[in-house]
Amino acid sequence: MASNTKATTVKRKNRHEKAGRRRKNKQARKSTASKTELFAGLGEPGKPAPKR
């Protein structure tokens, strides 16, 4: 049977690894800007672009 310290250490290591994986997965879900975000600065379709 493993010691309490060893079990705690392993749980902590797993938690850190999972946190990094969750962070990366969150980034990967939103890696590309949507069409509306890409062309938001160009204004409405069929109308002149806003002045800078």
C-alpha positions in Angstrom: 0.0 0.0 0.0 1.4 3.4 -1.0 2.1 6.1 1.6 -0.2 9.1 2.0 2.6 11.4 0.9 3.2 9.4 -2.3 -0.5 9.4 -3.1 -0.8 13.1 -2.5 2.3 13.8 -4.7 0.9 11.8 -7.6 -2.5 13.5 -7.3 -0.8 16.9 -7.4 1.3 16.0 -10.4 -1.8 14.7 -12.2 -3.8 17.8 -11.4 -1.0 20.1 -12.8 -0.8 18.0 -16.0 -4.6 18.1 -16.4 -4.6 21.8 -15.8 -2.2 22.3 -18.7 -4.1 20.0 -20.9 -7.4 21.8 -20.2 -5.7 25.1 -20.9 -4.4 23.9 -24.2 -7.7 22.3 -25.2 -9.5 25.6 -24.4 -7.0 27.4 -26.7 -7.4 24.9 -29.5 -11.2 25.2 -29.4 -10.9 29.0 -30.2 -7.7 29.0 -32.4 -9.3 30.6 -35.5 -11.2 33.8 -35.6 -14.7 33.5 -37.0 -15.8 35.2 -40.3 -17.6 37.9 -38.4 -14.6 38.6 -36.2 -12.2 38.7 -39.2 -14.3 41.2 -41.2 -15.8 43.2 -38.3 -13.6 46.2 -39.1 -14.8 46.4 -42.7 -18.4 47.5 -41.8 -21.7 46.3 -43.2 -21.8 44.5 -46.6 -22.8 46.8 -49.4 -21.9 49.9 -47.5 -18.6 51.9 -47.5 -16.0 51.0 -45.0 -15.8 53.2 -41.9 -13.3 56.0 -42.0 -10.1 55.5 -39.9 
